Amino acid sequence: MTGTRSRGAAEGGRLAELDLLRFVAALAVLAFHYFIAFRSVWGEAPAELFPAISTVSGLGILGVELFFMISGFVILMSVWGRGLGGFALSRVVRLYPAYWVSVGVTAALYGLTEARALDPKLSAGEYLANLTMLQRLFEVTDATGVYWSLWAELRFYLLISVLVVVGPTLGRCLAFMGLWLAAAAFFSGTENHWVDLLVMPKYAAYFVGGMSFYLMTRYGPRLVLWCTAGISGGMAVSAALDRVHSRIDLVGYEAMPVPDWAVIATVVAFYVLMAMVALGWLGWLRWRGLVVLGALTYPLYLFHTAGAVLIVPALRDALPPWATAAVTVLAVAALSYAVHRVVERPVQEFVKARRRRRAAAAPAPAAPAALGEKASVP
C-alpha cells in the first residue's frame, strides 16, 4: 500500500472502487429478487424462467452483506474527526430523502393501482410509521422488503456512535471490534429479542470486516488487523451459509439452487475485494462514471421492488421474460437517476452550502497564549 493511497483514504477521500462495489451489491440484490424471489410478481418461479442464471442470482441474496462490509469501511472513515451531531446529520441527509420518496411511492402503488404482488397491506398510520425508518421498533411491517437492512444500518450507527463520542483511535477501534465479535459469537443463535437487536450476531462480522479493512487503509496492513478480518471472515461464512440454508428450507433447492461451495466462494470474494480496496490495488479504477453508479445505488435498492411490481405484470404476457426483465431494470435505473438528481442531490448540496457558510462565519481559532501550552488538535 502506498503512502499516498493511505493518506487519501484516511482523510475521507471518495474511493471510486467502493462506488463500483456498491453498485454491484445493488445489482446482486436486484438479481436475487427479480430472478429468484419474486414469484408472485412473475406468476411462477423465476428460477424456472431464468434457469441459466439461477445459481448466480440466488447468490445475490448476499448482496446486502456486501453492503454491510462497505458500510463498515465507509462509516468508520466518515466518523474520524467528526462530532456526534455532524455524524447524525450526515446519516439523515444520506438516508432519509430518497427513503421518504420510496415510502410514498410504495403507498401510492398499492393505494392507487391494481397492483397486489408483495402488498404489505398497511394502513395509512403504518405507512406514516415507516417514514421514521424505526417501524420495526414499533412492530410495524416494512412497507417494502428491503427496508430490513436499513434497520440493521441504523443499529450499526448507534453502536459506532460510541466511537464518535470517545474519539476513534486504533486501540479503541480494535477494542470495539473485538468486543462486538466476541458478543456476536457468544450470542449466536440467541432467542433474546433485545440482545439480537443490539448485538446483531448475524451481521456483526460483515461490519467488523469492513472496519478492519478501513483501518488497514489508515494504519497499514498490520497483523492484528488481518487477524480481526480473518476471524470476522470465518464468522461471516457461517452466517452466510445459515442465511442461504434458511431460504432453501423455505422455498426448496429447485427455487434456490445455491450450493454451499458457491456461498463460501462468494463471501471469500467479498473479503478479497475489500482487501484489494484497502491495499490500494483497485486505485486504478478512476472512471468518472463510477461516481454516477455509486449515486444510483441507494435509489436503485429502494425502488427496484416497486418497479417490478408495477412493470413485470404489465409486460410478462406480451414480452419474453428476458425482455420484460430488461425493460424493468432500465426503467428502474432511470427512476433511480431521477430521484438522485431531483431529491438527493439538492438536499445534499443545500446542507453542504450551509456548512460552508457556517465555517466561513466562524471566528478563527486563537493562537496559544504562551509557549509551553498545547494548542487543541481537531
C-alpha beads as a LAMMPS data file, in Angstrom:
LAMMPS data file: protein, C-alpha beads

378 atoms
377 bonds

1 atom types
1 bond types

-500.0 500.0 xlo xhi
-500.0 500.0 ylo yhi
-500.0 500.0 zlo zhi

Masses

1 110.0

Atoms # bond

1 1 1 0.000 0.000 0.000
2 1 1 1.407 3.370 -0.945
3 1 1 1.589 6.281 1.455
4 1 1 -0.440 8.447 -0.911
5 1 1 -3.241 5.895 -1.079
6 1 1 -3.340 5.546 2.689
7 1 1 -3.372 9.289 3.304
8 1 1 -6.161 9.933 0.803
9 1 1 -8.451 7.359 2.324
10 1 1 -7.564 8.337 5.854
11 1 1 -8.654 11.886 5.129
12 1 1 -12.025 10.663 3.878
13 1 1 -11.445 10.979 0.144
14 1 1 -14.013 9.287 -2.065
15 1 1 -12.956 5.872 -3.306
16 1 1 -14.349 5.194 -6.764
17 1 1 -13.805 1.455 -6.363
18 1 1 -16.268 1.441 -3.472
19 1 1 -18.843 3.139 -5.697
20 1 1 -18.433 0.244 -8.113
21 1 1 -18.760 -2.341 -5.342
22 1 1 -21.881 -0.603 -4.029
23 1 1 -23.452 -0.782 -7.466
24 1 1 -22.508 -4.442 -7.828
25 1 1 -24.127 -5.142 -4.445
26 1 1 -27.326 -3.369 -5.519
27 1 1 -27.428 -5.326 -8.786
28 1 1 -26.910 -8.547 -6.835
29 1 1 -29.927 -7.814 -4.643
30 1 1 -31.966 -6.855 -7.701
31 1 1 -30.960 -10.093 -9.456
32 1 1 -31.933 -12.167 -6.432
33 1 1 -35.354 -10.552 -6.254
34 1 1 -36.113 -10.443 -9.988
35 1 1 -34.764 -13.886 -10.934
36 1 1 -35.278 -15.887 -7.721
37 1 1 -37.541 -14.377 -5.075
38 1 1 -40.392 -12.526 -6.815
39 1 1 -42.623 -15.499 -7.645
40 1 1 -45.829 -13.535 -7.004
41 1 1 -44.630 -10.815 -9.408
42 1 1 -43.907 -13.222 -12.278
43 1 1 -46.770 -15.609 -11.560
44 1 1 -44.388 -18.583 -11.481
45 1 1 -41.000 -19.483 -10.037
46 1 1 -38.388 -17.102 -11.507
47 1 1 -35.726 -19.827 -11.320
48 1 1 -37.723 -21.758 -13.925
49 1 1 -37.935 -18.704 -16.187
50 1 1 -34.226 -17.903 -15.909
51 1 1 -32.521 -21.259 -15.252
52 1 1 -29.201 -20.268 -16.824
53 1 1 -28.509 -17.689 -14.123
54 1 1 -30.447 -19.163 -11.209
55 1 1 -27.388 -20.066 -9.098
56 1 1 -25.678 -16.707 -9.642
57 1 1 -28.943 -14.880 -8.989
58 1 1 -29.502 -16.913 -5.848
59 1 1 -26.140 -15.740 -4.537
60 1 1 -27.487 -12.208 -4.902
61 1 1 -29.150 -12.738 -1.532
62 1 1 -25.715 -11.914 -0.091
63 1 1 -25.563 -8.533 -1.801
64 1 1 -26.818 -6.930 1.402
65 1 1 -23.930 -8.491 3.308
66 1 1 -21.528 -6.811 0.875
67 1 1 -23.351 -3.546 1.598
68 1 1 -22.707 -4.119 5.309
69 1 1 -18.975 -4.619 4.692
70 1 1 -18.786 -1.438 2.627
71 1 1 -20.739 0.385 5.323
72 1 1 -18.278 -0.751 7.991
73 1 1 -15.432 0.673 5.896
74 1 1 -17.100 3.936 4.883
75 1 1 -18.828 4.786 8.163
76 1 1 -15.650 4.294 10.191
77 1 1 -13.844 6.503 7.671
78 1 1 -16.538 9.173 7.998
79 1 1 -16.592 9.360 11.814
80 1 1 -12.910 10.302 12.086
81 1 1 -12.691 13.887 13.314
82 1 1 -16.480 14.356 13.309
83 1 1 -18.734 15.112 16.260
84 1 1 -21.904 13.244 17.091
85 1 1 -24.138 15.983 15.670
86 1 1 -22.274 16.102 12.385
87 1 1 -22.307 12.328 12.110
88 1 1 -26.060 12.141 12.780
89 1 1 -26.802 14.917 10.262
90 1 1 -24.718 13.221 7.569
91 1 1 -26.633 9.973 8.039
92 1 1 -30.039 11.676 7.980
93 1 1 -29.175 13.557 4.801
94 1 1 -27.829 10.403 3.186
95 1 1 -30.651 8.015 4.090
96 1 1 -33.937 9.793 4.543
97 1 1 -34.799 11.946 1.474
98 1 1 -34.871 9.087 -1.064
99 1 1 -36.330 6.775 1.580
100 1 1 -39.300 9.085 2.184
101 1 1 -39.977 9.163 -1.557
102 1 1 -39.771 5.373 -1.599
103 1 1 -42.358 5.044 1.171
104 1 1 -44.644 7.467 -0.689
105 1 1 -44.240 5.608 -3.972
106 1 1 -45.000 2.286 -2.283
107 1 1 -48.115 3.683 -0.604
108 1 1 -49.310 5.130 -3.919
109 1 1 -48.543 1.907 -5.770
110 1 1 -50.860 -0.157 -3.594
111 1 1 -53.368 2.595 -2.890
112 1 1 -53.881 3.950 -6.400
113 1 1 -53.244 0.994 -8.717
114 1 1 -54.430 -2.593 -9.039
115 1 1 -51.006 -3.952 -8.010
116 1 1 -51.225 -6.672 -5.369
117 1 1 -47.958 -8.634 -5.578
118 1 1 -45.859 -8.171 -2.427
119 1 1 -48.545 -5.899 -0.952
120 1 1 -47.689 -5.317 2.757
121 1 1 -51.348 -4.387 3.400
122 1 1 -50.513 -1.439 5.628
123 1 1 -52.833 1.219 6.978
124 1 1 -52.129 4.915 6.484
125 1 1 -50.801 5.086 10.021
126 1 1 -48.431 2.192 9.371
127 1 1 -47.085 3.919 6.270
128 1 1 -46.515 7.012 8.413
129 1 1 -44.658 4.860 10.933
130 1 1 -42.453 3.619 8.067
131 1 1 -41.397 7.197 7.404
132 1 1 -39.399 7.116 10.651
133 1 1 -37.346 4.107 9.491
134 1 1 -37.920 2.827 13.032
135 1 1 -41.068 0.857 12.232
136 1 1 -39.583 -2.443 13.369
137 1 1 -39.012 -0.960 16.797
138 1 1 -42.787 -0.433 16.969
139 1 1 -43.504 -3.880 15.463
140 1 1 -44.890 -2.362 12.265
141 1 1 -44.342 -4.253 8.986
142 1 1 -41.878 -2.778 6.484
143 1 1 -43.583 -1.094 3.541
144 1 1 -41.212 -2.997 1.269
145 1 1 -38.907 -5.902 1.994
146 1 1 -35.559 -4.159 1.502
147 1 1 -36.141 -1.858 4.463
148 1 1 -34.938 -4.545 6.873
149 1 1 -31.328 -3.779 6.005
150 1 1 -31.788 -0.086 6.776
151 1 1 -32.894 -1.063 10.274
152 1 1 -29.632 -3.008 10.629
153 1 1 -27.705 0.035 9.380
154 1 1 -29.349 2.293 11.960
155 1 1 -28.375 -0.096 14.733
156 1 1 -24.795 -0.091 13.426
157 1 1 -24.809 3.716 13.543
158 1 1 -25.999 3.570 17.149
159 1 1 -23.158 1.224 18.072
160 1 1 -20.451 3.149 16.262
161 1 1 -21.634 6.414 17.812
162 1 1 -19.751 5.181 20.894
163 1 1 -16.541 5.672 18.908
164 1 1 -17.745 9.084 17.754
165 1 1 -18.252 10.164 21.371
166 1 1 -14.962 8.842 22.802
167 1 1 -12.953 9.630 19.681
168 1 1 -11.734 6.896 17.334
169 1 1 -8.176 5.656 17.664
170 1 1 -6.639 2.412 16.506
171 1 1 -6.725 0.962 20.011
172 1 1 -10.305 1.989 20.684
173 1 1 -11.455 0.663 17.326
174 1 1 -9.747 -2.676 17.941
175 1 1 -11.365 -2.923 21.377
176 1 1 -14.779 -2.057 19.914
177 1 1 -14.428 -4.589 17.117
178 1 1 -13.093 -7.333 19.374
179 1 1 -15.881 -6.915 21.909
180 1 1 -18.509 -6.867 19.166
181 1 1 -17.198 -10.037 17.540
182 1 1 -16.976 -11.775 20.914
183 1 1 -20.549 -10.787 21.764
184 1 1 -21.775 -11.884 18.322
185 1 1 -20.104 -15.280 18.730
186 1 1 -21.390 -15.728 22.273
187 1 1 -24.966 -14.797 21.415
188 1 1 -25.087 -16.607 18.077
189 1 1 -28.497 -18.218 17.734
190 1 1 -29.907 -16.296 20.675
191 1 1 -33.670 -16.058 21.002
192 1 1 -33.470 -12.946 23.186
193 1 1 -35.037 -10.178 21.113
194 1 1 -33.170 -7.297 22.730
195 1 1 -29.775 -8.964 22.569
196 1 1 -30.300 -9.801 18.904
197 1 1 -31.479 -6.226 18.318
198 1 1 -28.317 -4.669 19.714
199 1 1 -25.582 -7.223 19.013
200 1 1 -26.787 -8.333 15.548
201 1 1 -24.998 -11.728 15.647
202 1 1 -25.935 -12.495 12.037
203 1 1 -24.387 -9.342 10.592
204 1 1 -21.737 -8.101 13.038
205 1 1 -18.930 -9.935 11.216
206 1 1 -19.558 -8.042 7.971
207 1 1 -19.480 -4.620 9.613
208 1 1 -16.341 -5.523 11.570
209 1 1 -14.702 -6.891 8.426
210 1 1 -15.269 -3.594 6.636
211 1 1 -13.939 -1.663 9.625
212 1 1 -10.796 -3.836 9.670
213 1 1 -10.071 -3.039 6.049
214 1 1 -10.543 0.693 6.589
215 1 1 -8.065 0.585 9.464
216 1 1 -5.610 -1.118 7.106
217 1 1 -6.101 1.791 4.751
218 1 1 -5.376 4.253 7.530
219 1 1 -2.653 2.485 9.524
220 1 1 -1.255 -0.058 7.118
221 1 1 -1.848 -3.830 6.833
222 1 1 -0.940 -4.742 10.419
223 1 1 -1.068 -8.328 11.621
224 1 1 -3.728 -7.571 14.241
225 1 1 -5.991 -6.178 11.531
226 1 1 -5.501 -9.225 9.312
227 1 1 -6.381 -11.400 12.318
228 1 1 -9.525 -9.369 13.016
229 1 1 -10.534 -9.559 9.361
230 1 1 -9.850 -13.307 9.300
231 1 1 -11.923 -14.005 12.402
232 1 1 -14.775 -11.912 11.059
233 1 1 -14.455 -13.746 7.733
234 1 1 -14.909 -17.135 9.350
235 1 1 -17.963 -15.877 11.202
236 1 1 -19.287 -14.303 8.005
237 1 1 -19.047 -17.580 6.091
238 1 1 -21.003 -19.355 8.820
239 1 1 -23.651 -16.626 8.889
240 1 1 -23.971 -16.664 5.080
241 1 1 -24.432 -20.433 4.985
242 1 1 -27.144 -20.185 7.650
243 1 1 -28.921 -17.456 5.690
244 1 1 -28.873 -19.361 2.403
245 1 1 -29.900 -22.617 4.093
246 1 1 -32.867 -20.832 5.687
247 1 1 -34.000 -19.662 2.266
248 1 1 -33.588 -23.118 0.741
249 1 1 -35.550 -24.656 3.617
250 1 1 -38.328 -22.153 2.930
251 1 1 -38.679 -22.483 -0.849
252 1 1 -36.782 -25.648 -1.815
253 1 1 -33.494 -26.145 -3.656
254 1 1 -35.094 -26.008 -7.116
255 1 1 -36.273 -22.466 -6.452
256 1 1 -32.957 -21.513 -4.776
257 1 1 -30.253 -23.675 -6.402
258 1 1 -27.244 -22.397 -4.458
259 1 1 -24.625 -24.943 -3.276
260 1 1 -22.550 -24.392 -0.155
261 1 1 -19.277 -24.063 -2.050
262 1 1 -20.690 -21.124 -4.019
263 1 1 -21.718 -19.347 -0.806
264 1 1 -18.259 -19.824 0.688
265 1 1 -16.573 -18.637 -2.506
266 1 1 -18.799 -15.545 -2.622
267 1 1 -18.033 -14.460 0.933
268 1 1 -14.316 -15.073 0.387
269 1 1 -14.559 -12.944 -2.772
270 1 1 -16.118 -10.118 -0.726
271 1 1 -13.175 -10.183 1.656
272 1 1 -10.618 -10.364 -1.143
273 1 1 -12.197 -7.391 -2.899
274 1 1 -12.287 -5.312 0.283
275 1 1 -8.663 -6.232 0.978
276 1 1 -7.771 -5.051 -2.529
277 1 1 -9.506 -1.744 -1.793
278 1 1 -7.607 -1.404 1.495
279 1 1 -4.254 -2.168 -0.132
280 1 1 -4.863 0.267 -2.983
281 1 1 -4.828 -2.418 -5.651
282 1 1 -8.031 -1.085 -7.207
283 1 1 -6.902 2.531 -7.196
284 1 1 -6.630 2.472 -10.984
285 1 1 -10.439 2.496 -11.178
286 1 1 -10.922 6.201 -11.747
287 1 1 -13.640 6.380 -14.406
288 1 1 -15.932 9.290 -13.571
289 1 1 -18.959 7.181 -14.384
290 1 1 -18.305 5.129 -11.246
291 1 1 -19.403 8.106 -9.145
292 1 1 -22.706 8.108 -11.036
293 1 1 -23.117 4.384 -10.438
294 1 1 -22.447 4.956 -6.758
295 1 1 -25.086 7.682 -6.679
296 1 1 -27.625 5.368 -8.342
297 1 1 -27.061 2.568 -5.842
298 1 1 -29.287 3.645 -2.960
299 1 1 -32.314 4.684 -5.070
300 1 1 -31.943 1.505 -7.137
301 1 1 -32.005 -0.532 -3.947
302 1 1 -35.078 1.304 -2.668
303 1 1 -37.172 1.387 -5.847
304 1 1 -36.454 -1.859 -7.697
305 1 1 -39.240 -3.706 -5.877
306 1 1 -41.904 -1.145 -6.749
307 1 1 -40.683 -1.106 -10.348
308 1 1 -41.017 -4.872 -10.654
309 1 1 -44.477 -4.929 -9.058
310 1 1 -45.732 -2.286 -11.482
311 1 1 -43.989 -3.238 -14.744
312 1 1 -43.487 -7.018 -14.797
313 1 1 -47.202 -7.993 -14.575
314 1 1 -47.997 -5.471 -17.324
315 1 1 -45.397 -6.900 -19.730
316 1 1 -44.932 -10.579 -18.830
317 1 1 -47.683 -11.815 -21.173
318 1 1 -46.602 -9.582 -24.053
319 1 1 -42.814 -9.975 -23.976
320 1 1 -40.377 -12.816 -23.340
321 1 1 -39.121 -12.992 -19.731
322 1 1 -35.667 -11.635 -20.608
323 1 1 -37.142 -8.647 -22.442
324 1 1 -39.541 -7.952 -19.591
325 1 1 -36.681 -8.042 -17.102
326 1 1 -34.515 -5.774 -19.266
327 1 1 -37.247 -3.156 -19.656
328 1 1 -37.915 -3.243 -15.923
329 1 1 -34.247 -2.810 -14.996
330 1 1 -33.830 0.109 -17.413
331 1 1 -36.977 1.799 -16.132
332 1 1 -35.909 1.402 -12.506
333 1 1 -32.429 2.721 -13.318
334 1 1 -33.964 5.797 -14.966
335 1 1 -36.212 6.374 -11.949
336 1 1 -33.240 5.971 -9.621
337 1 1 -31.241 8.571 -11.523
338 1 1 -34.196 10.974 -11.411
339 1 1 -34.560 10.515 -7.643
340 1 1 -30.855 11.176 -7.168
341 1 1 -30.893 14.352 -9.273
342 1 1 -34.221 15.755 -8.098
343 1 1 -34.283 14.655 -4.451
344 1 1 -30.938 13.504 -3.055
345 1 1 -28.528 15.867 -4.755
346 1 1 -30.380 19.148 -3.986
347 1 1 -30.692 18.216 -0.301
348 1 1 -27.031 17.251 -0.041
349 1 1 -25.881 20.422 -1.810
350 1 1 -28.110 22.558 0.439
351 1 1 -26.593 21.034 3.576
352 1 1 -23.052 21.391 2.217
353 1 1 -23.695 25.058 1.371
354 1 1 -24.952 25.730 4.889
355 1 1 -21.869 24.084 6.349
356 1 1 -19.601 26.207 4.179
357 1 1 -21.404 29.399 5.248
358 1 1 -21.131 28.457 8.912
359 1 1 -17.457 27.616 8.524
360 1 1 -16.807 30.951 6.794
361 1 1 -18.660 32.868 9.517
362 1 1 -16.924 31.092 12.398
363 1 1 -14.151 33.116 14.114
364 1 1 -10.606 31.901 13.573
365 1 1 -9.181 29.933 16.495
366 1 1 -6.999 31.956 18.846
367 1 1 -3.273 31.296 18.936
368 1 1 -1.814 29.600 22.024
369 1 1 -1.463 32.098 24.866
370 1 1 2.099 31.236 25.758
371 1 1 4.919 28.901 24.969
372 1 1 4.532 25.577 26.670
373 1 1 0.716 25.443 26.273
374 1 1 -0.625 22.866 23.860
375 1 1 -2.979 24.031 21.145
376 1 1 -6.086 21.886 20.755
377 1 1 -5.976 19.486 17.841
378 1 1 -9.286 18.916 15.994

Bonds

1 1 1 2
2 1 2 3
3 1 3 4
4 1 4 5
5 1 5 6
6 1 6 7
7 1 7 8
8 1 8 9
9 1 9 10
10 1 10 11
11 1 11 12
12 1 12 13
13 1 13 14
14 1 14 15
15 1 15 16
16 1 16 17
17 1 17 18
18 1 18 19
19 1 19 20
20 1 20 21
21 1 21 22
22 1 22 23
23 1 23 24
24 1 24 25
25 1 25 26
26 1 26 27
27 1 27 28
28 1 28 29
29 1 29 30
30 1 30 31
31 1 31 32
32 1 32 33
33 1 33 34
34 1 34 35
35 1 35 36
36 1 36 37
37 1 37 38
38 1 38 39
39 1 39 40
40 1 40 41
41 1 41 42
42 1 42 43
43 1 43 44
44 1 44 45
45 1 45 46
46 1 46 47
47 1 47 48
48 1 48 49
49 1 49 50
50 1 50 51
51 1 51 52
52 1 52 53
53 1 53 54
54 1 54 55
55 1 55 56
56 1 56 57
57 1 57 58
58 1 58 59
59 1 59 60
60 1 60 61
61 1 61 62
62 1 62 63
63 1 63 64
64 1 64 65
65 1 65 66
66 1 66 67
67 1 67 68
68 1 68 69
69 1 69 70
70 1 70 71
71 1 71 72
72 1 72 73
73 1 73 74
74 1 74 75
75 1 75 76
76 1 76 77
77 1 77 78
78 1 78 79
79 1 79 80
80 1 80 81
81 1 81 82
82 1 82 83
83 1 83 84
84 1 84 85
85 1 85 86
86 1 86 87
87 1 87 88
88 1 88 89
89 1 89 90
90 1 90 91
91 1 91 92
92 1 92 93
93 1 93 94
94 1 94 95
95 1 95 96
96 1 96 97
97 1 97 98
98 1 98 99
99 1 99 100
100 1 100 101
101 1 101 102
102 1 102 103
103 1 103 104
104 1 104 105
105 1 105 106
106 1 106 107
107 1 107 108
108 1 108 109
109 1 109 110
110 1 110 111
111 1 111 112
112 1 112 113
113 1 113 114
114 1 114 115
115 1 115 116
116 1 116 117
117 1 117 118
118 1 118 119
119 1 119 120
120 1 120 121
121 1 121 122
122 1 122 123
123 1 123 124
124 1 124 125
125 1 125 126
126 1 126 127
127 1 127 128
128 1 128 129
129 1 129 130
130 1 130 131
131 1 131 132
132 1 132 133
133 1 133 134
134 1 134 135
135 1 135 136
136 1 136 137
137 1 137 138
138 1 138 139
139 1 139 140
140 1 140 141
141 1 141 142
142 1 142 143
143 1 143 144
144 1 144 145
145 1 145 146
146 1 146 147
147 1 147 148
148 1 148 149
149 1 149 150
150 1 150 151
151 1 151 152
152 1 152 153
153 1 153 154
154 1 154 155
155 1 155 156
156 1 156 157
157 1 157 158
158 1 158 159
159 1 159 160
160 1 160 161
161 1 161 162
162 1 162 163
163 1 163 164
164 1 164 165
165 1 165 166
166 1 166 167
167 1 167 168
168 1 168 169
169 1 169 170
170 1 170 171
171 1 171 172
172 1 172 173
173 1 173 174
174 1 174 175
175 1 175 176
176 1 176 177
177 1 177 178
178 1 178 179
179 1 179 180
180 1 180 181
181 1 181 182
182 1 182 183
183 1 183 184
184 1 184 185
185 1 185 186
186 1 186 187
187 1 187 188
188 1 188 189
189 1 189 190
190 1 190 191
191 1 191 192
192 1 192 193
193 1 193 194
194 1 194 195
195 1 195 196
196 1 196 197
197 1 197 198
198 1 198 199
199 1 199 200
200 1 200 201
201 1 201 202
202 1 202 203
203 1 203 204
204 1 204 205
205 1 205 206
206 1 206 207
207 1 207 208
208 1 208 209
209 1 209 210
210 1 210 211
211 1 211 212
212 1 212 213
213 1 213 214
214 1 214 215
215 1 215 216
216 1 216 217
217 1 217 218
218 1 218 219
219 1 219 220
220 1 220 221
221 1 221 222
222 1 222 223
223 1 223 224
224 1 224 225
225 1 225 226
226 1 226 227
227 1 227 228
228 1 228 229
229 1 229 230
230 1 230 231
231 1 231 232
232 1 232 233
233 1 233 234
234 1 234 235
235 1 235 236
236 1 236 237
237 1 237 238
238 1 238 239
239 1 239 240
240 1 240 241
241 1 241 242
242 1 242 243
243 1 243 244
244 1 244 245
245 1 245 246
246 1 246 247
247 1 247 248
248 1 248 249
249 1 249 250
250 1 250 251
251 1 251 252
252 1 252 253
253 1 253 254
254 1 254 255
255 1 255 256
256 1 256 257
257 1 257 258
258 1 258 259
259 1 259 260
260 1 260 261
261 1 261 262
262 1 262 263
263 1 263 264
264 1 264 265
265 1 265 266
266 1 266 267
267 1 267 268
268 1 268 269
269 1 269 270
270 1 270 271
271 1 271 272
272 1 272 273
273 1 273 274
274 1 274 275
275 1 275 276
276 1 276 277
277 1 277 278
278 1 278 279
279 1 279 280
280 1 280 281
281 1 281 282
282 1 282 283
283 1 283 284
284 1 284 285
285 1 285 286
286 1 286 287
287 1 287 288
288 1 288 289
289 1 289 290
290 1 290 291
291 1 291 292
292 1 292 293
293 1 293 294
294 1 294 295
295 1 295 296
296 1 296 297
297 1 297 298
298 1 298 299
299 1 299 300
300 1 300 301
301 1 301 302
302 1 302 303
303 1 303 304
304 1 304 305
305 1 305 306
306 1 306 307
307 1 307 308
308 1 308 309
309 1 309 310
310 1 310 311
311 1 311 312
312 1 312 313
313 1 313 314
314 1 314 315
315 1 315 316
316 1 316 317
317 1 317 318
318 1 318 319
319 1 319 320
320 1 320 321
321 1 321 322
322 1 322 323
323 1 323 324
324 1 324 325
325 1 325 326
326 1 326 327
327 1 327 328
328 1 328 329
329 1 329 330
330 1 330 331
331 1 331 332
332 1 332 333
333 1 333 334
334 1 334 335
335 1 335 336
336 1 336 337
337 1 337 338
338 1 338 339
339 1 339 340
340 1 340 341
341 1 341 342
342 1 342 343
343 1 343 344
344 1 344 345
345 1 345 346
346 1 346 347
347 1 347 348
348 1 348 349
349 1 349 350
350 1 350 351
351 1 351 352
352 1 352 353
353 1 353 354
354 1 354 355
355 1 355 356
356 1 356 357
357 1 357 358
358 1 358 359
359 1 359 360
360 1 360 361
361 1 361 362
362 1 362 363
363 1 363 364
364 1 364 365
365 1 365 366
366 1 366 367
367 1 367 368
368 1 368 369
369 1 369 370
370 1 370 371
371 1 371 372
372 1 372 373
373 1 373 374
374 1 374 375
375 1 375 376
376 1 376 377
377 1 377 378
